[in-house]
Amino acid sequence: MAAYRVVLVSPLYDGNVGAIARAMANFGLSELVMVNPCELTDEAFRRAKHAQYILENASIVSDFETAVSGCDLVVGTSGIVTSGQKNFTRIPESARGFADKMKSYTGKVALVFGPEDDGLSQHDLEHCDILVHIPSSDSYPVLNLSHAVSIITYEVFLAGNFEHNLSEATDEDKERLFEFFNCLLDSVNYPEFRKENTSTMFRRIIGRAVLTKWEFCTLVGVIADAHRIIEGKKPLPP
């Protein structure tokens, strides 16, 4: 799993910095480096809540190169992108697409965010390996700095943790479920001319659901008990 460092380049508002520290703690990040930041007042610590330790341990440096030193991958962020091929420094990866690619990455990653007014400079972008953009409404596409950090750190947390905590039902499991479902249709004298389409629809629904092992067992148990009761048999013991 990758290790992440959040880099803030010349943040203007210490309230945003505090909110960023809180978001980092929410999603398991702790390393914060700031390039020539604004003064951190009580407002920053108030908004950080229980993540004040991140502000207290943050490193303050004077240039971009020092901020990303020691990182294997430098990821810039921007609310301004282009679909043209010539200005390749502003051709982005979506936040979710980037996080998905990081699932198997094991190096040190710098997540770099620019100041609230102008974002990262062209110079800074040219030193980034990847540009990440958060898709948003064309009528107001630029997010607040702390909101942008929250979304991107959430995506990398989700990709690296939550999705791997649940085991999925196997193909064999699902075939057993479909067999039980078809038995249930027979039990309720479901019209023969509709049975094939209904079975196919059920299969598609289960395919889209991507059942976990626990969800599969629960659903099979309900369908199997319903079938047995309709057939005049006692439900199976839990």
Buried (B, 14 or more C-beta within 10 A) or exposed (E): EBEBBBBBBBBEBBBBBBBBBBBBBBBEBBBBBBBBBBEBEEBBBEBBEEBBEBBEEBEEBEEBEEBBEEBEBBBBBBBEBEEEEEEEBBBBBEBBEBBBEBEEBEEBBBBBBBBBEEBBBEEBBEBBEBBBBBEBEEEEEEBEBBBBBBBBBBBBBBBBEEEEEEEEBEEEBBEBBBEBBBBBBEBEEBEEEEEEEBBEEBBEEBEEEEBBEEBBBEBBBEBBBBBBEBEEEEEEEE
